[in-house]
Amino acid sequence: MAATLNHIVFGWYPYFALTVFLAGSLIRFDREQYTWKASSSQILRKSQLRWGSNLFHLGILAIFAGHLVGLLTPIQVFDALGISHGAKQMLAIVAGGIAGIACFIGISLLLHRRLFDARIRATSSFADTAILVILFLQLCLGLLTIPLSLGHLDGHEMVKFMTWAQGIAYLQPGASQAIADVHPIFKAHIFLGLTIFLVFPFTRLVHVWSAPVWYLGRRGYQIVRTRDGRRVAPATK
């Protein structure tokens, strides 16, 4: 029974969650682009919003990049670079811990602001609040894995997660067996992470797809108007 449940949750569920994540995002982009954000509350508690948003986004981007590279980079690459499993484990603990704490402080500020300010709460949808709660719980689970990881500084547990993630990515059967015996907190962390992918298209998280990265390469310009108010061609810098 335990083996079957493990296979369902960590063998089948990842594909279901990722399918909904990709298809749902595409459908929402095609049909409901104007619903990609929460109702604006920027004029309320601006300082708390600024600190919370900056800490959260910096932390979550570092965490996501670390998970993506750490889990999906073949073990042979680290071996070729001379990075031992233990060194990679310690790097993940230190870097992930710093990013996790920053993200935790940020989301705590955002969640407090949304829950305890009556005016902001009145403009918040259920999905706006629910996704913050889910992310808060996921961060708590992630931080709880640090003491467990400190008990496996040889990197052996980390290799299990890499084997599982790469097995899922490469459609390898039996990938779920790689993490069958890991600590329940790790399993809860993975399950909730997959669930975040599942609910992603139905929340404000879809604004990730609209990140204005094109601004980085944009040419500078200046709008010039004549004395009579007519607009003329922009002057580039």
FINU-437847 format. One line per 8 residues: number of its first residue (from 1); for each residue x, y, z of C-alpha. Coordinates in nm, 3 decimals, decimal comma. Example, Ala and Ser with C-alpha at 12.3 -4.5 7.8 and 13.67 -1.06 7.14 Angstrom:
% residues 2
1> 1,230 -0,450 0,780 ~ 1,367 -0,106 0,714
END
This chain:
% residues 237
1> 0,000 0,000 0,000 ~ 0,279 0,243 0,095 ~ 0,468 0,167 -0,224 ~ 0,155 0,225 -0,434 ~ 0,080 0,556 -0,264 ~ 0,440 0,666 -0,309 ~ 0,421 0,581 -0,679 ~ 0,096 0,774 -0,723
9> 0,214 1,085 -0,541 ~ 0,571 1,098 -0,671 ~ 0,537 0,905 -0,995 ~ 0,204 1,009 -1,147 ~ 0,115 1,331 -0,968 ~ 0,418 1,527 -1,101 ~ 0,303 1,474 -1,460 ~ -0,056 1,570 -1,376
17> 0,057 1,887 -1,196 ~ 0,300 1,990 -1,472 ~ 0,042 1,923 -1,746 ~ -0,213 2,147 -1,573 ~ 0,063 2,403 -1,512 ~ 0,159 2,430 -1,878 ~ -0,182 2,385 -2,042 ~ -0,360 2,602 -1,787
25> -0,108 2,884 -1,826 ~ -0,143 2,874 -2,205 ~ -0,524 2,873 -2,193 ~ -0,537 3,156 -1,941 ~ -0,291 3,362 -2,145 ~ -0,507 3,310 -2,454 ~ -0,842 3,383 -2,290 ~ -0,798 3,585 -1,968
33> -0,487 3,802 -1,986 ~ -0,653 4,084 -1,794 ~ -0,695 3,865 -1,485 ~ -0,322 3,807 -1,435 ~ -0,289 4,015 -1,120 ~ -0,456 4,082 -0,788 ~ -0,656 4,399 -0,728 ~ -0,416 4,688 -0,676
41> -0,337 4,788 -0,317 ~ -0,009 4,967 -0,375 ~ -0,123 5,291 -0,211 ~ -0,182 5,108 0,120 ~ 0,111 5,026 0,350 ~ 0,358 5,107 0,075 ~ 0,668 5,061 0,290 ~ 0,562 4,714 0,406
49> 0,473 4,621 0,049 ~ 0,809 4,740 -0,082 ~ 1,014 4,549 0,175 ~ 0,797 4,239 0,159 ~ 0,782 4,227 -0,220 ~ 1,155 4,285 -0,272 ~ 1,264 4,028 -0,013 ~ 1,011 3,774 -0,137
57> 1,097 3,807 -0,505 ~ 1,473 3,805 -0,453 ~ 1,446 3,503 -0,226 ~ 1,204 3,305 -0,440 ~ 1,406 3,362 -0,759 ~ 1,723 3,240 -0,587 ~ 1,541 2,938 -0,445 ~ 1,385 2,847 -0,779
65> 1,717 2,881 -0,963 ~ 1,893 2,674 -0,697 ~ 1,634 2,398 -0,714 ~ 1,634 2,398 -1,094 ~ 2,012 2,375 -1,128 ~ 2,065 2,155 -0,824 ~ 1,804 1,896 -0,914 ~ 1,824 1,880 -1,292
73> 2,199 1,910 -1,350 ~ 2,334 1,558 -1,408 ~ 2,548 1,429 -1,125 ~ 2,827 1,360 -1,376 ~ 2,859 1,734 -1,437 ~ 2,935 1,804 -1,070 ~ 3,176 1,511 -1,064 ~ 3,356 1,644 -1,372
81> 3,388 1,985 -1,208 ~ 3,534 1,828 -0,896 ~ 3,240 1,926 -0,677 ~ 3,177 1,651 -0,425 ~ 2,829 1,554 -0,313 ~ 2,906 1,681 0,035 ~ 3,023 2,019 -0,095 ~ 2,711 2,053 -0,308
89> 2,497 1,962 -0,009 ~ 2,662 2,229 0,208 ~ 2,628 2,488 -0,070 ~ 2,258 2,407 -0,099 ~ 2,212 2,441 0,277 ~ 2,392 2,776 0,306 ~ 2,265 2,943 -0,012 ~ 1,919 2,794 0,022
97> 1,903 2,891 0,387 ~ 1,991 3,255 0,319 ~ 1,747 3,282 0,029 ~ 1,480 3,095 0,228 ~ 1,506 3,329 0,526 ~ 1,486 3,638 0,302 ~ 1,185 3,491 0,122 ~ 1,022 3,390 0,450
105> 1,054 3,743 0,593 ~ 0,917 3,889 0,270 ~ 0,616 3,664 0,244 ~ 0,542 3,707 0,616 ~ 0,522 4,083 0,558 ~ 0,301 4,037 0,253 ~ 0,072 3,790 0,427 ~ 0,044 4,005 0,740
113> -0,038 4,307 0,525 ~ -0,308 4,123 0,333 ~ -0,468 3,954 0,634 ~ -0,457 4,227 0,896 ~ -0,538 4,542 0,698 ~ -0,916 4,557 0,653 ~ -0,895 4,771 0,339 ~ -0,647 4,538 0,167
121> -0,839 4,231 0,280 ~ -1,155 4,378 0,125 ~ -0,987 4,401 -0,218 ~ -0,830 4,053 -0,199 ~ -0,980 3,748 -0,362 ~ -0,970 3,405 -0,203 ~ -0,702 3,299 -0,453 ~ -0,483 3,600 -0,364
129> -0,478 3,505 0,002 ~ -0,472 3,129 -0,045 ~ -0,160 3,129 -0,263 ~ 0,026 3,339 -0,006 ~ -0,070 3,090 0,266 ~ 0,042 2,796 0,050 ~ 0,374 2,964 -0,028 ~ 0,422 3,047 0,341
137> 0,366 2,683 0,437 ~ 0,601 2,567 0,161 ~ 0,875 2,797 0,288 ~ 0,824 2,668 0,642 ~ 0,865 2,311 0,516 ~ 1,171 2,410 0,316 ~ 1,338 2,567 0,619 ~ 1,252 2,259 0,825
145> 1,448 2,045 0,580 ~ 1,772 2,228 0,668 ~ 1,826 2,052 1,005 ~ 1,750 1,721 0,835 ~ 1,999 1,797 0,558 ~ 2,265 1,878 0,818 ~ 2,236 1,516 0,926 ~ 2,328 1,399 0,574
153> 2,635 1,605 0,488 ~ 2,770 1,324 0,274 ~ 2,516 1,429 0,010 ~ 2,360 1,085 -0,018 ~ 2,003 1,211 0,043 ~ 2,054 1,492 -0,206 ~ 2,146 1,241 -0,475 ~ 1,813 1,067 -0,418
161> 1,624 1,388 -0,497 ~ 1,836 1,451 -0,804 ~ 1,773 1,096 -0,926 ~ 1,398 1,140 -0,874 ~ 1,375 1,482 -1,043 ~ 1,582 1,376 -1,342 ~ 1,386 1,052 -1,367 ~ 1,062 1,252 -1,388
169> 1,213 1,496 -1,639 ~ 1,337 1,216 -1,865 ~ 1,020 1,005 -1,830 ~ 1,200 0,719 -1,660 ~ 0,969 0,456 -1,507 ~ 1,010 0,387 -1,138 ~ 1,153 0,732 -1,057 ~ 0,940 0,750 -0,744
177> 1,136 0,464 -0,586 ~ 1,438 0,693 -0,548 ~ 1,269 0,888 -0,266 ~ 1,056 0,613 -0,116 ~ 1,248 0,614 0,213 ~ 1,323 0,985 0,263 ~ 1,194 1,178 0,566 ~ 0,821 1,272 0,556
185> 0,908 1,644 0,575 ~ 1,097 1,614 0,247 ~ 0,800 1,434 0,093 ~ 0,556 1,698 0,219 ~ 0,783 1,970 0,076 ~ 0,791 1,801 -0,265 ~ 0,417 1,732 -0,265 ~ 0,327 2,092 -0,178
193> 0,575 2,217 -0,438 ~ 0,402 2,009 -0,704 ~ 0,067 2,138 -0,583 ~ 0,188 2,495 -0,634 ~ 0,254 2,405 -0,998 ~ -0,096 2,256 -1,014 ~ -0,276 2,569 -0,888 ~ -0,037 2,810 -1,063
201> -0,263 2,889 -1,364 ~ -0,556 2,975 -1,135 ~ -0,371 3,230 -0,921 ~ -0,183 3,558 -0,958 ~ 0,141 3,360 -0,993 ~ 0,084 3,362 -1,369 ~ 0,225 3,715 -1,375 ~ 0,565 3,540 -1,382
209> 0,505 3,481 -1,753 ~ 0,459 3,855 -1,802 ~ 0,781 3,964 -1,632 ~ 0,902 4,269 -1,834 ~ 1,250 4,132 -1,902 ~ 1,239 4,306 -2,240 ~ 1,294 4,634 -2,055 ~ 1,658 4,531 -2,001
217> 1,733 4,567 -2,372 ~ 1,500 4,856 -2,448 ~ 1,641 5,165 -2,618 ~ 1,605 5,485 -2,420 ~ 1,364 5,740 -2,556 ~ 1,219 6,078 -2,477 ~ 0,876 6,209 -2,571 ~ 0,901 6,561 -2,721
225> 0,603 6,789 -2,772 ~ 0,591 7,117 -2,959 ~ 0,467 7,440 -2,806 ~ 0,120 7,384 -2,951 ~ 0,099 7,037 -2,794 ~ 0,164 6,828 -3,103 ~ 0,365 6,512 -3,042 ~ 0,678 6,467 -3,256
233> 0,900 6,165 -3,316 ~ 1,078 6,037 -3,005 ~ 1,443 6,126 -2,969 ~ 1,657 5,823 -2,884 ~ 1,942 5,849 -2,638
END
